[in-house]
């Protein structure tokens, strides 16, 4: 009887222990599930820069022309050129920026070259069937612009203004590259097929070096791709940047493009032609947007300008989440530097309420950088009075010698 009683007690104890473990599992599992469903806060995970110690902005901002998302390059004729979105009754037009004194780009003449280089009836199409509802209106936007050996390469993308009400990001559907050999007066719109880039590669932003690609690190052209964890590409509030490269004489050959997939044990980058193996070079969940990178030769650092939209509690919230411009601001501007195009990236500036209302599409043209790299000019756009070519001077304080 005693042995049976002990056995009976042990069975009861085992049952109670099992119930306790089950309850503990539920208590631990439920909060974790809740955390997985919540969006991360708009707090960049990258470490602070040990190269750039401080940033001083000029007290004045300068505005010219009209339109947003100014994708710029320094061309062979010495001028800068820009592809611009949504201005003068056109979804995409093309401009020339004439600057006689690179230390005073605020004095530049910003001149329209072609107001309608693309016929929306022909090119505003979701040719890859990427959007959830085929009835949603499709438009076209510039993604990147680069001058190499006298030819302009313009990366364009078809897009919509959101097809997921739960997190309504501007969705990039597919992208391709067109070319011009006369500084934007005429274009070869069939230089590549409209399906050249798709999925998470739908938006290609070229890495900028010097005039007509002078001072490049090697014989490759590099491009960043704004990507999301769901395999798509978005203009705002994505998750990461991928990096591709191609020999500069073969930019229009899709099968030659290769993508960064990580570092070898010796620290050298590994490349693959399989886009499915591409690994992020920059990651900021739900706050990585259509970013631009330029090389500051004076301090020997790559400069990345990132933006993302959020609410008053720093919860990521896309630009088009709410109607009537209610979610256009604030935006967060974060600036990063790295020794290589693939990183590692370090944060040197953060503004959680950038511009007047939602600064976005920021870049630092190499033509406007001082020889020592300590002075740069940021070109950006924003909502309302910043919906144009907005210029602002920035001075860098270095922590260490470049």
DAZI-V828132 format. One record per backbone hydrogen bond with DSSP energy under -1.0 kcal/mol. CO is the residue of the C=O (numbers start at 1). NH is the residue of the N-H. E is the energy in kcal/mol with one decimal. If there is no record, write none. Layout:
co={CO,CO}
nh={NH,NH}
e={E,E}
//
This chain:
co={1,2,3,4,5,6,7,8,9,10,11,12,13,14,15,16,17,18,19,20,21,22,23,24,25,26,28,29,30,31,32,33,34,41,47,51,51,54,56,62,64,68,71,73,74,75,79,80,81,82,83,84,85,87,90,91,93,94,94,95,96,97,98,101,104,105,109,111,114,119,119,120,123,125,126,133,139,141,144,146,148,151,152,153,154,155,155,156,157,158,159,164,167,170,171,174,175,176,178,179,180,187,188,188,193,197,198,199,205,208,210,211,213,214,219,221,222,223,224,225,227,227,228,232,233,235,238,239,240,241,241,242,243,244,245,246,247,250,253,254,258,259,260,262,264,268,270,272,274,275,282,284,288,289,292,293,294,296,301,302,303,304,306,308,309,311,314,315,318,323,330,331,332,333,334,335,335,336,337,338,340,346,347,349,351,354,357,360,363,365,366,370,374,375,376,378,379,380,381,383,384,386,386,387,388,389,390,391,392,393,394,395,397,397}
nh={5,6,7,8,9,10,11,12,13,14,15,16,17,18,19,20,21,22,23,24,25,26,27,28,29,30,32,33,34,35,36,37,38,43,347,399,400,397,395,391,389,85,83,81,212,78,75,97,73,95,71,93,68,90,87,86,84,113,114,82,111,80,109,104,107,108,98,96,94,122,123,124,125,127,129,136,159,157,155,153,151,148,180,146,178,143,144,176,141,173,139,167,169,235,160,158,197,156,154,188,152,189,179,191,196,175,201,202,224,295,213,214,216,210,248,246,207,244,205,242,239,240,231,228,172,290,288,284,227,281,282,225,260,223,258,221,250,253,256,257,245,272,279,270,267,264,261,259,277,278,241,287,238,291,305,208,303,301,296,338,294,336,334,332,317,314,42,311,321,326,310,354,308,351,306,348,349,304,346,302,343,337,49,335,333,359,383,381,379,368,369,373,396,370,394,392,363,390,360,386,387,382,388,67,390,64,380,62,378,58,376,56,53,54}
e={-2.6,-2.6,-2.6,-2.5,-2.6,-2.4,-2.0,-2.2,-2.9,-2.3,-2.2,-2.6,-2.9,-2.4,-2.5,-2.7,-2.6,-2.3,-2.6,-2.7,-2.5,-2.1,-2.6,-2.2,-2.6,-2.4,-1.1,-2.3,-2.3,-2.6,-2.1,-1.4,-1.1,-2.3,-2.9,-3.2,-1.0,-2.6,-2.8,-3.0,-2.6,-2.9,-2.1,-2.2,-3.1,-1.7,-2.5,-3.5,-1.8,-2.9,-2.5,-2.3,-2.2,-1.2,-1.9,-1.4,-2.9,-2.9,-1.7,-2.3,-3.2,-2.2,-2.3,-2.1,-2.2,-1.7,-2.8,-3.2,-2.7,-1.7,-2.4,-1.8,-2.1,-1.4,-1.2,-1.8,-2.0,-2.5,-3.2,-3.2,-1.8,-2.5,-1.8,-1.9,-2.5,-3.4,-1.5,-1.9,-2.6,-3.0,-3.0,-1.6,-2.0,-2.8,-1.8,-2.4,-2.9,-2.7,-2.9,-3.0,-3.0,-1.0,-1.3,-1.2,-1.9,-3.1,-2.1,-1.5,-3.2,-2.3,-2.1,-1.6,-1.0,-2.6,-2.7,-1.8,-2.5,-3.1,-3.1,-2.3,-2.3,-2.2,-1.7,-2.1,-2.5,-2.1,-1.9,-1.9,-2.8,-2.7,-1.1,-2.2,-2.6,-2.3,-2.4,-3.2,-2.8,-1.9,-1.6,-1.0,-2.5,-2.1,-2.4,-3.2,-2.1,-3.5,-2.6,-3.7,-2.1,-1.3,-2.5,-2.3,-3.5,-2.1,-2.0,-2.0,-3.1,-1.8,-3.0,-1.4,-1.9,-2.4,-2.6,-3.4,-2.2,-1.7,-2.8,-2.2,-1.6,-1.6,-1.6,-2.2,-1.3,-2.3,-2.9,-2.8,-1.2,-2.4,-2.4,-3.0,-2.0,-2.3,-3.1,-2.3,-2.5,-1.4,-2.2,-2.2,-2.6,-1.3,-1.5,-1.4,-3.2,-2.3,-3.1,-1.5,-1.9,-2.1,-2.6,-1.3,-2.0,-1.3,-2.5,-1.2,-1.2,-1.7,-2.0,-2.5,-3.2,-2.7,-2.6,-2.5,-2.6,-1.6}
//
